[in-house]
Amino acid sequence: MAHSNQSPTAGLQAQAEPPKHEDNLLLNALTPAVRGRVSENLKLTGLPLGEVLYESGDVMNDVYFPTNSIVSLLYVMEDGSSAEISVVGNEGIVGIALFMGGQSTPSRAVVQSAGYAYRLAGRFLKDEFRRHGELHHLLLRYTQALITQMAQTAACNRHHSIDQQLSRWLLLSMDRLKGDHLDMTQELIANMLGVRREGVTEAASKLARAGVIHYKRGHITILDRPALEKRSCECYAVVKRESDRLLDNFTYPPPGVTPEGE
């Protein structure tokens, strides 16, 4: 898996204080004992816009826990066109193939919104995963939520309008960032959705005219989130509901399960 050789702050806006481990919701869900073992090996890494964390078929060596960045998982066709199959932000982890045993996937992971992530070498993650304990259970639940997002994205791209897809995409992105602002050009959004730029331009213009968003030179601000949710299809609610069900108020061990390896 490729990663940036830059310092964590290279090419990124300075922050009052660096992100904490707890800014990633998976890391935050762990008990202090497990998080302590994992955090000893976490390295803060800057993720500039457009950084490719791994290409299709790459053998993964590291995983990433985003804090205030968003990473898109894209499927790239032979002709170079692409479409997003899922987004990962502060709710998740990039590199599930490493602990699922596959080591690689046919997708590309690219930074959609610049920020930071904590990088963890695969050998440390596997050591913890093999304990069959708390982190093992949490990562499997996250993987189920991610599979739901991938399946719903495929259905959405097939059956819903560009207007609805854009609304869904904006909502999923904003859920993974603090605040209501996103830096993203229409060309990049079109690449993510796998549609023509003209379609995104028209859809974004409709949202702007309705007072739902403000868009100028690659800067998007959500002005009316309830209105944006109404304009989205049911796909956003399905993904959010399943993610909340699986990951909110995570406890270990779950009812009826005897912990092993702790």
Beta strands, then each sheet from edge to edge (+ up, - down):
strand 1: 43-47
strand 2: 52-54
strand 3: 62-66
strand 4: 70-76
strand 5: 82-88
strand 6: 107-113
strand 7: 115-121
strand 8: 181-183
strand 9: 213-216
strand 10: 219-222
sheet 1: 1+ 7- 3+
sheet 2: 2+ 6- 4+ 5-
sheet 3: 8+ 10- 9+
end
